[in-house]
Amino acid sequence: MKVKEIQDIINFIKKTDLDDVSIETENYKIRVKKNNTVVSEIKTNKNTSKQIKKPIESEVKEVVKNEEKKLSNTIIVKSPMIGTFYRSPNPESDPFISEGDTIKIGQKICIIEAMKLFNDIESEVSGKIVKILVDDNSPVEFDQPLFEVDPS
């Protein structure tokens, strides 16, 4: 897909009430989302990713922060589904994990409730929890960052 075609999609979204558009084919996946800014992401079948961004000032700081995180060699654990994020099995219990805890592959790290079903989310990485990126009892989107993990 050419940059001109992506810009046409972005301009189309600007003119409509749409907030999120995804286009997926064998060769690429494009997602354009509108939240006071326009973000487009292109993923090709070669597992490469390009982003075109027209940020506002506060988002520039966030992009710089994200770049610093990439340099620090941490892994971001993302939500496998849409639902409500819970840090513990019930309100009276301690959370499954806290910042600074060490986790192992297969360890339960949270619960996501989707359509009245409680889904145990297990870690796919081992390491130390650097940061919990979502508040307890908050709605989460598919692929939303949940935890930052230092695998060393």
N, C-alpha and C positions, 0 to 999 in steps of 0.2 A: 504494500500500500504506500502511496506517495504522500509526502508531507502536505501537499495541496488538498488531497482528499480528507486528511485528518483535520485540517483547518476548516474545511467545509462542514464537517461534522460538528466541530466546536461552534462555528457560527450558527448552525442550525439549532443547537441546544440553547444558545444565547437568546434566540428569537422565540423559544417555546417555554412552556412551563415544566419541561422535563428536567429532572435533577441528575439522572444517572442513565447512561446508555452503554450497553455492552454489545460488541460485535465479535463473533468468533468464527473462524474458518479453520481448515486443516493447517494452514501456514502461519496464522497469527491470531492474536486475541487483543482486542482494543476495548478499553473501558474509559469512558469520559464521564466525569462527575462534576457537578456544579455546586459549589459552596462558597460564595463570594469570590471565587476564583475558578479558573478552568484548568483541570488537570487531565492529561491524556497519557495513557500508558499503552505501549505496544509490546507484545511478546510474540516472538517468532518461534517456529518449531525448533530453532537452534538454541533455545533457552536463553536468548538475549532479551534485553529489555531496554527500551528508550522512553524517556519521558519528555513531554513538552509542557512547560508550566508558565503561566502568567500569574505570578504570585503578588499578593499584597505584602506590605512591610513585615507584618507579624509572621507571615509564612516564610519569609526569607530566613528569619531567625530559626524557624523550625527545620528548614532544609539544612542549614548549617549544623544544627544539633544532630540531625539524622546522619549527616556525613561523618560527624565525630564518632557517633556510635558505630558506624561501619568500620572505622579505623580501629576501634577498640576491640574488634574481633569477637563481639558477642553474637548470640543467636537469638532471633525473635521468634517466640512460640506464638502462632496465630490460631485464631478460632476456626475450628473445622465446620462450623455451622452458625446459623442465625439463631438467637435465643436470648435467654437471660443468664448472666454469669453469676455463679455463686462460688465463694472462696471456701465454704464449709458445708458439711452435709445438712446442718440445720442451724438456726440462729443461736442456739445455746452452745454449740460445739466450737472448738478451736478451728482455725483455718487449716486446710490441707498443707499449705506451704506459706512461708513468709519470706520477706526480703532477707537475704543472707543465708537461707537454708540451702543445703546441698540436695539435689534430686538425682534420681536414677531413671534409666529408660524403663518404661512400664509403670512408674509410680503415678498414682492418682494425684493430679494437681489442681483440679477444679471440677465443677459440675456446670453443664449448660442445659437449661430447661428449654425444650422446644416442643410446642404443641402438647403441653402437659406431661411430657416425658422427660425424665431426668437422665441425662447422658453423662456418664463418668468420662472425663477427659484425662488420658494418660500421657505422660511425657514421652516424647520421641527422642529426647536428648538427655545426656547426663551433664551436670555442672552445678554452678552456684546461681541462685536467683539474685540478679542484680537489681531488678525493679519490677514491680507489679504495675502494669500499665492501665488496668481497668478497675473501677470501684466495684465493691461487692453489690450484688443485686442490681446490676446495670444491664441494659440491653446491649448486645454485641452483634456485629455483622459478620458474615462469612469473611474469613481471611483478615480480620481485624487483629492487630497485635495485642496479645494478652500479657506476656511475660518477656523480660529480657534476661537471657541466661549466658553466663560466662562458662564456656565448656572446658576451660583449663583447670 
